[in-house]
């Protein structure tokens, strides 16, 4: 923000050191003083020419001002007197400045005041009397030699070169510098920036370049009879006489090419500002400007270029003198009104290029302040903002008319509105960022204070104040070009604060008192801003719909919903991580508690309960809407716990042995024990698991007791889920929600996973007991020598009973215990059949063995019945049907058994289903039964009988051993 200095002037509101120059660079080393001297020569020469061609008499400045007044340069020697109010200043809108009226000051001012316009111009252009004397003397000589010729018909630098020799200068060096300046002016006007485009291969141009280059090393002889100089004159006149204008055939074009002419004309116009007091324009501006315009013929200036150049000079002078005199800015803007008219009436490409460059420079500078006007303007200098804004919009409008394609199809009439829209939005964003920084700094100093407001609450109040300040101070100015200035401003603030709210929300995981304070403050701010926008839009064409639509609601309730969802996700994610970590440490120890289930299950259910409790304690009104999402997340976590807890327990298939290849017995002989032991080892080694399964047979965490603990755990979880459902309903009722509005059964995934896990682990435990724990006395032990007292089922029953006692002690819940023992019974019945039908070559049975085998199976069933204390007899009967159907086959005579087999493999027409004489091999379906061919075939394979052996040899060529 600008401040007032001790002298009473305002420190510049905008930077002035990076103002871009619009007229282009000369591309030549011509200093400001050299250009000033050249411009002064043109000015004096033009004024001489306007004297009607009368002879000019040179009078030395040293002879006094009385002699000047008698000179025959009428325009320059006009006496300076107090004149009426300046018409030029009035037209430009520049106020008359009152000067110090003290007598002493007036006496001093009168004494030092130039007596003539010519003298005033010399002082204003900072030309020394010595140079002025030399210029006037040369012009008098030129006039004497070319009587009646206009100044526009000569090349002034050439004529000046011929008038002086080195003896006319204090020293040779000064003369050489002066001569080189004249040559540089010729180079700039005829070669670098000619009026008409010049071919670089032009012979005259090439010759002139050579002469100028040579002059750098050795000065040109400028005597009247100098051949070199005559060549220079001839070439110069050839180049200067090129013209496309037939109306002025005798005009020489040596200083009217852009940007040389504009630079020289700018210097002349800058003489209108008081050299002693740069923030003032000279009182004699009308007379001086009248004389300056006499240079138009030489410089190729017309009214359009004058207006454009003068506007730039006024603007540039305002900026370069510290932005003190606002009248200069106002005057530049006033001239833009004329320039707008000029631009419509010309097709000159050079003018258009200069126009665009000048206006762009003005616009760029103005927009440095307008794009952040809160930093540059305040209540005390708001009028300045209006002037700068008017200038910028005038420039932008003219540029839009000149370059309609760059507006993206926008109508010229909408350019000002669009620009103001940009300024408002940019300024409000910058002001908002400044408010953020102030809050940040303030928070640092109050960090230790308790119960301080959250930063966003403070910011919300600051933004409200900013909006009202905008409406009071800035909007009245901006509304002249943008009817919805207030609406645009508050919409921008609304958007900026909305971004902060989004960042704030994304950085929190739960609702806290501070969060609620912020949301309330945001809601209040939003209501204030929307109200201001509505009031500002009452009289607009669309009733302010476009602005209101731009203000996307903060939706505090929606924000709360999102926060609660984030809170839910965080809690669920934490629970998922906890499940993974805890299950890796869980030991499944049956001694961990009296109920014999895993402590981790207690923890996970307690965490779920606490999460539900915390959810209903949140100060929000939408519990029923968000509860399903929470329950779904918790359900997934619990399901994950169950699935991971049952993983690695195995399955029925993972413990069942693979069926060995079919073999035949040596008819009527007993195999020796050593051979049978070897076969048993081979069969044991060939037991394998299903693909991608693991039995964890030797993993202590998957022992029988540990598996029972897992089953207990799943049952405990299933029961506790019902309690959690009831608590959720109770919470809803306490919040005034009727039970009918609450959909029950939220833990469907977990309930389903529990049922499946109980079934799978019970079955895996049963088959592990039978085929892993008791393998040595059952599948790899029973009937491996012969069916005799030493190889009966009693050892297996004893160990099985011990395992059942352990299971009964570990699994205390009756229904689960019954299910588990039922699975063990089913596994033992299946194993008993496998021993008889797929026991490998180490087993063979005679007809006499049948009764003992049936007796053993009865002992097995009795174990599970346990005199009525075990499983129900009907359940035992249901699962023993298959075994009871197969056992009678062991007592059927071999020949009858063969005939039964044949009848099962022969088709309905009585023919063998094979092109060969051998019987087809029935597939193994494991659907054992007396009417299933593969079952009968297996009974024959294990029949220790010669007839059976011969039959199998003949039809299938089964080996006797593996």
VEXRO-601188 format. One record per residue (C-alpha): residue in three letters; x, y, z. Coordinates in steps of 0.2 Angstrom, whole numbers, padded with zeros to 4 digits, always signed. Layout:
BEGIN
alaXYZ
...
// end
This chain:
BEGIN
unk+0000+0000+0000
unk+0007+0017-0004
unk+0012+0029+0010
unk+0015+0048+0010
unk+0033+0054+0012
unk+0039+0069+0021
unk+0038+0080+0006
unk+0019+0077+0005
unk+0021+0067-0011
unk+0015+0049-0013
unk+0027+0035-0015
unk+0024+0027-0032
unk+0010+0014-0031
unk+0017+0004-0045
unk+0035+0000-0051
unk+0042+0011-0064
unk+0059+0004-0068
unk+0052-0010-0079
unk+0041+0000-0091
unk+0043-0008-0108
unk+0047+0005-0122
unk+0035+0004-0136
unk+0043+0012-0151
unk+0057-0001-0154
unk+0075+0001-0153
unk+0086+0011-0165
unk+0099-0003-0166
unk+0113+0010-0166
unk+0123+0018-0153
unk+0115+0035-0152
unk+0115+0042-0134
unk+0101+0052-0127
unk+0111+0068-0128
unk+0115+0065-0146
unk+0096+0062-0150
unk+0092+0078-0141
unk+0104+0088-0151
unk+0097+0080-0167
unk+0079+0084-0162
unk+0084+0102-0157
unk+0092+0104-0174
unk+0077+0098-0183
unk+0066+0109-0172
unk+0076+0125-0175
unk+0077+0121-0193
unk+0058+0118-0195
unk+0055+0134-0186
unk+0067+0143-0198
unk+0057+0136-0213
unk+0041+0142-0206
unk+0047+0160-0207
unk+0041+0161-0225
unk+0059+0160-0232
unk+0065+0177-0226
unk+0084+0178-0223
unk+0089+0173-0206
unk+0102+0183-0197
unk+0112+0175-0184
unk+0114+0184-0167
unk+0126+0177-0154
unk+0118+0172-0138
unk+0132+0182-0129
unk+0125+0198-0136
unk+0110+0197-0125
unk+0092+0193-0126
unk+0088+0211-0133
unk+0097+0205-0149
unk+0087+0189-0149
unk+0071+0199-0149
unk+0077+0208-0165
unk+0082+0192-0174
unk+0073+0187-0190
unk+0067+0170-0182
unk+0050+0176-0179
unk+0042+0160-0172
unk+0057+0156-0160
unk+0060+0174-0155
unk+0042+0177-0149
unk+0043+0186-0132
unk+0037+0176-0117
unk+0022+0185-0108
unk+0009+0179-0096
unk-0004+0171-0106
unk-0022+0165-0103
unk-0026+0148-0097
unk-0018+0135-0109
unk-0030+0127-0121
unk-0019+0112-0123
unk-0020+0109-0104
unk-0039+0112-0104
unk-0041+0099-0118
unk-0031+0086-0109
unk-0039+0089-0092
unk-0023+0096-0084
unk-0027+0108-0070
unk-0017+0124-0068
unk-0004+0123-0055
unk-0002+0138-0043
unk+0015+0143-0040
unk+0023+0152-0025
unk+0017+0170-0025
unk+0030+0177-0014
unk+0039+0193-0021
unk+0056+0186-0018
unk+0052+0170-0027
unk+0043+0180-0041
unk+0058+0192-0043
unk+0070+0177-0044
unk+0059+0168-0057
unk+0057+0183-0068
unk+0076+0186-0068
unk+0080+0167-0073
unk+0065+0166-0085
unk+0069+0164-0103
unk+0064+0179-0113
unk+0059+0170-0129
unk+0051+0154-0135
unk+0068+0148-0143
unk+0077+0151-0127
unk+0064+0142-0117
unk+0065+0127-0129
unk+0084+0127-0128
unk+0083+0126-0109
unk+0070+0113-0109
unk+0080+0102-0120
unk+0096+0105-0110
unk+0105+0111-0125
unk+0121+0122-0121
unk+0122+0140-0128
unk+0138+0134-0137
unk+0128+0121-0147
unk+0113+0132-0149
unk+0125+0146-0156
unk+0133+0133-0168
unk+0116+0126-0174
unk+0109+0144-0177
unk+0124+0149-0186
unk+0124+0134-0198
unk+0106+0136-0202
unk+0108+0154-0207
unk+0122+0149-0218
unk+0111+0135-0226
unk+0097+0147-0228
unk+0108+0160-0237
unk+0115+0146-0249
unk+0098+0139-0252
unk+0086+0153-0253
unk+0068+0149-0254
unk+0070+0130-0251
unk+0059+0122-0238
unk+0068+0113-0224
unk+0059+0097-0229
unk+0068+0097-0246
unk+0086+0095-0239
unk+0095+0082-0229
unk+0099+0092-0214
unk+0114+0082-0207
unk+0123+0083-0224
unk+0120+0102-0224
unk+0126+0104-0207
unk+0142+0093-0210
unk+0147+0105-0225
unk+0145+0121-0214
unk+0158+0116-0201
unk+0176+0112-0200
unk+0187+0106-0186
unk+0192+0124-0183
unk+0174+0128-0178
unk+0176+0116-0163
unk+0186+0118-0147
unk+0197+0103-0152
unk+0198+0090-0165
unk+0191+0076-0155
unk+0175+0086-0152
unk+0173+0089-0170
unk+0175+0070-0174
unk+0162+0066-0162
unk+0150+0078-0169
unk+0154+0072-0187
unk+0151+0054-0182
unk+0134+0059-0174
unk+0129+0066-0190
unk+0134+0050-0199
unk+0125+0039-0187
unk+0109+0049-0189
unk+0111+0047-0208
unk+0113+0028-0205
unk+0098+0027-0194
unk+0087+0037-0205
unk+0092+0031-0222
unk+0099+0013-0219
unk+0092+0006-0203
unk+0074+0014-0203
unk+0070+0022-0220
unk+0053+0028-0224
unk+0052+0015-0238
unk+0059-0003-0236
unk+0077-0003-0243
unk+0085-0018-0252
unk+0101-0022-0243
unk+0109-0025-0260
unk+0105-0007-0266
unk+0121+0001-0273
unk+0118+0017-0265
unk+0115+0009-0248
unk+0130-0001-0249
unk+0141+0014-0254
unk+0134+0024-0239
unk+0138+0010-0227
unk+0156+0009-0234
unk+0158+0028-0232
unk+0151+0028-0214
unk+0163+0013-0209
unk+0178+0022-0217
unk+0173+0038-0207
unk+0175+0029-0191
unk+0194+0028-0194
unk+0196+0044-0203
unk+0185+0060-0203
unk+0177+0064-0220
unk+0184+0080-0228
unk+0168+0091-0230
unk+0175+0105-0240
unk+0165+0113-0254
unk+0176+0104-0267
unk+0179+0088-0258
unk+0175+0073-0270
unk+0172+0062-0255
unk+0159+0073-0248
unk+0151+0076-0265
unk+0149+0057-0266
unk+0141+0057-0249
unk+0129+0070-0254
unk+0124+0062-0270
unk+0121+0045-0262
unk+0112+0053-0247
unk+0100+0063-0259
unk+0097+0047-0269
unk+0092+0037-0254
unk+0082+0052-0246
unk+0073+0056-0262
unk+0064+0038-0263
unk+0046+0041-0261
unk+0029+0034-0264
unk+0020+0051-0262
unk+0019+0060-0279
unk+0011+0076-0270
unk+0028+0080-0262
unk+0041+0076-0275
unk+0055+0087-0267
unk+0053+0080-0249
unk+0068+0072-0242
unk+0065+0056-0231
unk+0079+0055-0219
unk+0071+0056-0202
unk+0053+0050-0205
unk+0056+0032-0203
unk+0049+0023-0188
unk+0055+0022-0174
unk+0068+0035-0177
unk+0055+0049-0180
unk+0045+0043-0165
unk+0060+0044-0154
unk+0065+0061-0160
unk+0047+0067-0158
unk+0046+0060-0141
unk+0061+0070-0136
unk+0053+0086-0143
unk+0036+0083-0133
unk+0046+0079-0117
unk+0052+0097-0118
unk+0034+0102-0113
unk+0037+0097-0095
unk+0046+0109-0084
unk+0064+0104-0083
unk+0066+0112-0066
unk+0050+0105-0059
unk+0047+0088-0068
unk+0029+0086-0061
unk+0023+0102-0070
unk+0020+0106-0088
unk+0027+0123-0094
unk+0015+0137-0094
unk+0019+0141-0113
unk+0014+0123-0118
unk+0002+0130-0131
unk+0016+0140-0140
unk+0029+0127-0139
unk+0018+0113-0145
unk+0013+0124-0160
unk+0031+0126-0164
unk+0035+0107-0161
unk+0021+0103-0174
unk+0031+0112-0187
unk+0043+0097-0187
unk+0030+0085-0193
unk+0035+0087-0211
unk+0053+0082-0208
unk+0048+0068-0195
unk+0034+0061-0205
unk+0022+0064-0191
unk+0003+0067-0193
unk-0011+0070-0181
unk-0014+0052-0178
unk+0005+0049-0173
unk+0005+0065-0163
unk-0009+0059-0153
unk-0002+0042-0150
unk+0016+0048-0146
unk+0009+0062-0135
unk-0002+0050-0125
unk+0014+0039-0122
unk+0024+0054-0117
unk+0011+0059-0104
unk+0010+0042-0098
unk+0028+0039-0097
unk+0032+0055-0089
unk+0019+0051-0075
unk+0027+0035-0072
unk+0045+0040-0073
unk+0042+0055-0061
unk+0036+0045-0047
unk+0018+0044-0051
unk+0015+0060-0042
unk+0005+0071-0055
unk-0011+0061-0058
unk-0016+0074-0071
unk-0003+0067-0083
unk-0011+0050-0082
unk-0029+0057-0084
unk-0022+0067-0099
unk-0015+0051-0107
unk-0032+0043-0105
unk-0041+0057-0113
unk-0030+0056-0128
unk-0034+0038-0130
unk-0052+0043-0134
unk-0045+0052-0149
unk-0033+0038-0153
unk-0048+0026-0153
unk-0056+0037-0167
unk-0039+0038-0176
unk-0037+0019-0176
unk-0054+0016-0184
unk-0049+0028-0199
unk-0032+0021-0204
unk-0026+0005-0212
unk-0007+0010-0210
unk+0002-0005-0204
unk+0016+0005-0197
unk+0004+0015-0187
unk-0006-0001-0181
unk+0010-0009-0175
unk+0016+0006-0165
unk-0002+0008-0158
unk-0002-0010-0152
unk+0015-0009-0145
unk+0011+0007-0136
unk-0005+0002-0129
unk+0002-0015-0123
unk+0015-0006-0114
unk+0002+0005-0105
unk-0009-0010-0102
unk+0005-0021-0095
unk+0010-0007-0082
unk-0007-0003-0077
unk-0012-0022-0074
unk+0003-0024-0062
unk-0008-0013-0050
unk-0025-0019-0056
unk-0022-0037-0054
unk-0019-0034-0036
unk-0027-0017-0032
unk-0029-0020-0013
unk-0010-0019-0012
unk-0009-0002-0022
unk-0025+0007-0018
unk-0035+0012-0003
unk-0048+0024+0003
unk-0036+0039+0002
unk-0031+0036-0017
unk-0046+0027-0024
unk-0048+0041-0037
unk-0031+0036-0044
unk-0037+0018-0046
unk-0051+0024-0057
unk-0039+0034-0068
unk-0027+0019-0070
unk-0042+0007-0073
unk-0050+0019-0086
unk-0033+0020-0095
unk-0031+0001-0095
unk-0048-0002-0101
unk-0047+0011-0115
unk-0031+0003-0121
unk-0038-0015-0120
unk-0053-0010-0130
unk-0043-0002-0143
unk-0032-0017-0144
unk-0047-0028-0145
unk-0053-0018-0160
unk-0037-0020-0169
unk-0034-0038-0165
unk-0052-0046-0165
unk-0045-0064-0167
unk-0036-0063-0150
unk-0052-0060-0141
unk-0058-0078-0143
unk-0074-0072-0152
unk-0078-0060-0138
unk-0087-0044-0143
unk-0077-0028-0141
unk-0091-0021-0130
unk-0088-0035-0118
unk-0069-0032-0117
unk-0070-0020-0102
unk-0081-0031-0093
unk-0070-0046-0095
unk-0055-0036-0090
unk-0063-0030-0074
unk-0068-0048-0070
unk-0050-0053-0071
unk-0044-0039-0060
unk-0057-0042-0047
unk-0053-0061-0046
unk-0034-0059-0046
unk-0035-0045-0033
unk-0047-0055-0022
unk-0036-0070-0023
unk-0020-0060-0018
unk-0029-0051-0004
unk-0036-0068+0002
unk-0018-0075+0002
unk-0012-0060+0012
unk-0026-0063+0025
unk-0020-0081+0026
unk-0002-0076+0030
unk-0008-0063+0043
unk-0018-0077+0052
unk-0002-0088+0051
unk+0009-0075+0059
unk-0004-0071+0072
unk-0006-0090+0076
unk+0013-0091+0080
unk+0012-0077+0093
unk-0004-0085+0101
unk+0001-0103+0100
unk+0004-0105+0118
unk-0014-0098+0123
unk-0027-0111+0128
unk-0044-0112+0120
unk-0039-0101+0105
unk-0050-0101+0090
unk-0045-0112+0075
unk-0036-0103+0061
unk-0050-0105+0049
unk-0062-0097+0061
unk-0051-0082+0062
unk-0049-0082+0043
unk-0068-0084+0040
unk-0070-0068+0050
unk-0056-0059+0041
unk-0063-0064+0024
unk-0080-0057+0029
unk-0072-0040+0033
unk-0063-0041+0017
unk-0079-0043+0007
unk-0087-0029+0016
unk-0072-0018+0013
unk-0072-0023-0006
unk-0090-0018-0007
unk-0088-0001+0001
unk-0072+0005-0007
unk-0068-0004-0023
unk-0084-0010-0030
unk-0092+0008-0033
unk-0077+0011-0045
unk-0077-0006-0053
unk-0096-0006-0056
unk-0095+0007-0069
unk-0088-0006-0080
unk-0094-0022-0072
unk-0112-0022-0065
unk-0109-0038-0055
unk-0092-0032-0047
unk-0098-0036-0029
unk-0104-0053-0035
unk-0088-0058-0044
unk-0078-0052-0028
unk-0088-0063-0016
unk-0089-0078-0027
unk-0069-0077-0029
unk-0068-0076-0010
unk-0080-0090-0008
unk-0070-0101-0020
unk-0053-0097-0011
unk-0060-0101+0006
unk-0068-0116-0001
unk-0051-0123-0006
unk-0045-0120+0012
unk-0060-0129+0019
unk-0056-0144+0007
unk-0038-0144+0013
unk-0044-0143+0031
unk-0056-0158+0029
unk-0043-0168+0020
unk-0031-0166+0034
unk-0042-0173+0048
unk-0049-0190+0052
unk-0062-0187+0065
unk-0074-0174+0071
unk-0068-0163+0086
unk-0075-0147+0094
unk-0062-0137+0083
unk-0069-0145+0067
unk-0087-0141+0072
unk-0081-0123+0075
unk-0073-0122+0058
unk-0088-0129+0049
unk-0100-0117+0058
unk-0089-0102+0054
unk-0088-0108+0036
unk-0107-0109+0035
unk-0109-0092+0042
unk-0096-0085+0030
unk-0105-0093+0015
unk-0122-0086+0020
unk-0114-0068+0021
unk-0106-0070+0004
unk-0121-0077-0004
unk-0132-0063+0003
unk-0120-0050-0004
unk-0120-0058-0021
unk-0139-0059-0021
unk-0141-0041-0016
unk-0128-0036-0029
unk-0137-0046-0043
unk-0155-0040-0040
unk-0155-0029-0056
unk-0144-0040-0067
unk-0151-0048-0083
unk-0151-0065-0076
unk-0155-0061-0058
unk-0137-0066-0052
unk-0139-0084-0057
unk-0122-0085-0065
unk-0114-0079-0050
unk-0124-0090-0038
unk-0121-0105-0048
unk-0102-0101-0048
unk-0103-0102-0029
unk-0102-0121-0026
unk-0110-0124-0009
unk-0098-0129+0006
unk-0112-0141+0011
unk-0107-0142+0029
unk-0118-0157+0032
unk-0110-0166+0017
unk-0093-0161+0024
unk-0098-0169+0040
unk-0104-0185+0031
unk-0087-0186+0022
unk-0078-0183+0038
unk-0088-0197+0047
unk-0084-0208+0032
unk-0066-0204+0033
unk-0067-0208+0052
unk-0075-0225+0048
unk-0062-0229+0035
unk-0048-0225+0047
unk-0056-0236+0061
unk-0059-0250+0049
unk-0041-0249+0042
unk-0034-0249+0060
unk-0044-0264+0064
unk-0038-0273+0048
unk-0020-0270+0053
unk-0023-0276+0070
unk-0031-0292+0064
unk-0016-0295+0053
unk-0004-0292+0067
unk-0013-0301+0081
unk-0017-0317+0071
unk+0002-0319+0068
unk+0004-0319+0087
unk-0011-0329+0091
unk-0006-0346+0099
unk-0023-0354+0100
unk-0019-0361+0117
unk-0034-0370+0125
unk-0028-0365+0142
unk-0030-0346+0138
unk-0047-0345+0145
unk-0061-0356+0153
unk-0071-0355+0137
unk-0056-0362+0127
unk-0057-0349+0113
unk-0044-0337+0106
unk-0041-0321+0116
unk-0039-0311+0100
unk-0057-0315+0096
unk-0062-0306+0112
unk-0051-0291+0107
unk-0058-0290+0090
unk-0076-0290+0096
unk-0072-0278+0110
unk-0064-0266+0097
unk-0080-0267+0086
unk-0091-0264+0101
unk-0080-0248+0106
unk-0081-0242+0088
unk-0099-0243+0088
unk-0100-0234+0104
unk-0088-0220+0098
unk-0099-0219+0082
unk-0115-0215+0091
unk-0106-0202+0102
unk-0101-0192+0087
unk-0111-0175+0087
unk-0119-0178+0071
unk-0137-0180+0065
unk-0135-0194+0052
unk-0131-0209+0062
unk-0144-0220+0053
unk-0138-0216+0036
unk-0120-0219+0040
unk-0122-0234+0051
unk-0123-0247+0037
unk-0106-0241+0030
unk-0098-0243+0047
unk-0106-0260+0049
unk-0101-0266+0032
unk-0083-0261+0036
unk-0083-0269+0053
unk-0091-0285+0045
unk-0077-0286+0032
unk-0064-0285+0046
unk-0072-0298+0056
unk-0074-0309+0040
unk-0055-0306+0036
unk-0051-0312+0054
unk-0062-0328+0052
unk-0054-0332+0035
unk-0037-0330+0041
unk-0040-0339+0057
unk-0046-0355+0047
unk-0032-0354+0034
unk-0020-0368+0035
unk-0032-0379+0044
unk-0033-0391+0029
unk-0048-0400+0022
unk-0055-0417+0020
unk-0045-0419+0003
unk-0029-0413+0011
unk-0028-0428+0023
unk-0036-0442+0012
unk-0023-0454+0005
unk-0022-0456-0014
unk-0029-0472-0020
unk-0015-0484-0024
unk-0015-0493-0041
unk-0024-0510-0042
unk-0015-0526-0039
unk-0019-0544-0037
unk-0015-0557-0024
unk-0005-0573-0025
unk-0019-0585-0024
unk-0019-0595-0008
unk-0003-0589+0000
unk+0001-0577+0014
unk+0014-0563+0010
unk+0028-0561+0022
unk+0030-0547+0034
unk+0046-0540+0027
unk+0037-0538+0010
unk+0022-0531+0017
unk+0032-0518+0027
unk+0041-0513+0011
unk+0024-0511+0002
unk+0017-0501+0017
unk+0032-0489+0016
unk+0029-0486-0003
unk+0011-0483+0000
unk+0014-0471+0014
unk+0027-0462+0003
unk+0014-0460-0011
unk+0001-0451+0000
unk-0001-0434-0007
unk-0011-0419-0005
unk-0022-0409-0017
unk-0014-0395-0026
unk-0011-0379-0017
unk-0016-0386+0000
unk-0006-0388+0016
unk-0010-0400+0030
unk+0002-0392+0043
unk+0002-0409+0050
unk+0017-0405+0061
unk+0013-0387+0064
unk+0010-0385+0083
unk-0003-0371+0079
unk-0013-0383+0070
unk-0013-0398+0082
unk-0030-0406+0086
unk-0033-0395+0102
unk-0028-0379+0093
unk-0040-0383+0079
unk-0053-0386+0092
unk-0049-0369+0099
unk-0052-0361+0082
unk-0069-0370+0081
unk-0074-0363+0098
unk-0068-0346+0092
unk-0079-0346+0077
unk-0094-0351+0087
unk-0091-0338+0100
unk-0090-0324+0086
unk-0106-0330+0079
unk-0115-0329+0096
unk-0108-0312+0100
unk-0113-0305+0083
unk-0131-0306+0089
unk-0127-0295+0104
unk-0119-0282+0093
unk-0134-0281+0082
unk-0145-0278+0098
unk-0133-0264+0104
unk-0134-0255+0088
unk-0153-0255+0088
unk-0152-0249+0106
unk-0141-0234+0101
unk-0153-0230+0087
unk-0167-0230+0099
unk-0158-0218+0111
unk-0155-0206+0097
unk-0174-0206+0093
unk-0174-0218+0078
unk-0188-0230+0078
unk-0183-0249+0076
unk-0193-0250+0060
unk-0181-0239+0051
unk-0166-0250+0055
unk-0162-0264+0044
unk-0155-0279+0054
unk-0142-0292+0049
unk-0127-0281+0045
unk-0114-0295+0049
unk-0120-0306+0035
unk-0102-0309+0028
unk-0096-0313+0045
unk-0110-0325+0050
unk-0108-0334+0033
unk-0089-0335+0036
unk-0092-0342+0053
unk-0104-0356+0047
unk-0092-0360+0033
unk-0077-0360+0045
unk-0085-0371+0058
unk-0089-0384+0045
unk-0072-0383+0036
unk-0062-0384+0052
unk-0073-0398+0060
unk-0071-0408+0044
unk-0052-0405+0043
unk-0050-0409+0061
unk-0059-0426+0059
unk-0049-0431+0044
unk-0033-0426+0052
unk-0037-0436+0068
unk-0041-0452+0057
unk-0028-0450+0043
unk-0014-0441+0052
unk-0014-0443+0071
unk-0021-0462+0070
unk-0013-0466+0053
unk-0001-0479+0061
unk-0015-0489+0069
unk-0028-0487+0056
unk-0024-0484+0037
unk-0006-0489+0039
unk-0009-0502+0052
unk-0026-0511+0052
unk-0026-0528+0043
unk-0009-0526+0036
unk-0003-0543+0040
unk-0019-0553+0041
unk-0036-0552+0049
unk-0032-0560+0066
unk-0032-0556+0084
unk-0016-0547+0082
unk-0022-0536+0068
unk-0039-0531+0073
unk-0047-0514+0076
unk-0044-0513+0095
unk-0028-0503+0095
unk-0036-0490+0084
unk-0052-0489+0095
unk-0041-0486+0110
unk-0032-0472+0103
unk-0047-0465+0094
unk-0056-0465+0111
unk-0042-0455+0119
unk-0043-0442+0105
unk-0062-0441+0107
unk-0060-0437+0126
unk-0048-0423+0122
unk-0060-0416+0109
unk-0074-0417+0121
unk-0065-0408+0135
unk-0059-0394+0123
unk-0075-0392+0113
unk-0088-0388+0127
unk-0102-0382+0117
unk-0114-0397+0114
unk-0119-0393+0096
unk-0101-0390+0090
unk-0095-0405+0099
unk-0108-0416+0091
unk-0104-0409+0074
unk-0085-0412+0076
unk-0087-0430+0083
unk-0100-0434+0069
unk-0086-0428+0056
unk-0074-0440+0065
unk-0086-0454+0063
unk-0089-0451+0045
unk-0070-0450+0042
unk-0067-0466+0051
unk-0081-0475+0041
unk-0073-0469+0025
unk-0056-0474+0031
unk-0062-0491+0035
unk-0069-0493+0017
unk-0052-0487+0010
unk-0043-0500+0020
unk-0054-0514+0012
unk-0055-0507-0005
unk-0039-0497-0008
unk-0027-0503+0006
unk-0013-0507-0006
unk-0004-0524-0010
unk+0000-0526+0009
unk-0018-0531+0012
unk-0028-0547+0007
unk-0043-0555+0013
unk-0051-0572+0013
unk-0069-0577+0014
unk-0066-0582+0032
unk-0061-0564+0037
unk-0077-0557+0032
unk-0086-0560+0049
unk-0071-0553+0059
unk-0071-0537+0048
unk-0090-0535+0051
unk-0087-0537+0069
unk-0073-0524+0069
unk-0085-0512+0061
unk-0098-0515+0074
unk-0085-0511+0087
unk-0082-0495+0078
unk-0100-0490+0078
unk-0102-0495+0096
unk-0088-0483+0101
unk-0098-0468+0094
unk-0114-0474+0101
unk-0105-0477+0118
unk-0120-0486+0126
unk-0132-0471+0122
unk-0120-0458+0129
unk-0113-0454+0112
unk-0120-0450+0095
unk-0138-0454+0092
unk-0141-0472+0084
unk-0150-0465+0069
unk-0136-0453+0065
unk-0124-0468+0066
unk-0135-0478+0055
unk-0136-0464+0042
unk-0117-0463+0040
unk-0114-0482+0041
unk-0126-0486+0026
unk-0112-0487+0013
unk-0100-0497+0024
unk-0114-0509+0028
unk-0118-0511+0010
unk-0100-0516+0005
unk-0096-0528+0019
unk-0107-0542+0013
unk-0097-0543-0003
unk-0082-0549+0007
unk-0092-0565+0011
unk-0098-0569-0006
unk-0089-0584-0015
unk-0076-0579-0028
unk-0085-0587-0043
unk-0101-0578-0038
unk-0092-0562-0036
unk-0084-0564-0053
unk-0101-0567-0061
unk-0108-0552-0052
unk-0094-0541-0058
unk-0096-0547-0076
unk-0115-0543-0075
unk-0111-0525-0070
unk-0098-0522-0084
unk-0108-0530-0098
unk-0120-0518-0108
unk-0139-0520-0109
unk-0138-0531-0125
unk-0127-0544-0116
unk-0111-0540-0125
unk-0095-0535-0117
unk-0092-0516-0120
unk-0075-0519-0128
unk-0068-0524-0145
unk-0056-0536-0136
unk-0060-0552-0127
unk-0055-0544-0110
unk-0068-0535-0099
unk-0067-0516-0098
unk-0060-0508-0083
unk-0073-0499-0074
unk-0068-0481-0068
unk-0065-0477-0050
unk-0079-0466-0044
unk-0077-0468-0026
unk-0095-0470-0025
unk-0093-0486-0016
unk-0108-0499-0016
unk-0112-0517-0019
unk-0120-0512-0036
unk-0105-0502-0042
unk-0093-0512-0053
unk-0077-0504-0047
unk-0081-0508-0029
unk-0084-0527-0034
unk-0068-0526-0044
unk-0058-0520-0029
unk-0065-0534-0017
unk-0058-0546-0030
unk-0041-0537-0030
unk-0040-0540-0012
unk-0047-0558-0012
unk-0034-0570-0007
unk-0040-0583-0019
unk-0032-0592-0034
unk-0048-0590-0045
unk-0048-0571-0042
unk-0030-0570-0046
unk-0032-0579-0062
unk-0047-0569-0067
unk-0038-0553-0064
unk-0022-0559-0073
unk-0032-0564-0088
unk-0043-0548-0090
unk-0032-0534-0083
unk-0015-0541-0081
unk-0014-0533-0064
unk+0003-0534-0056
unk+0005-0544-0039
unk+0015-0530-0032
unk+0019-0511-0035
// end
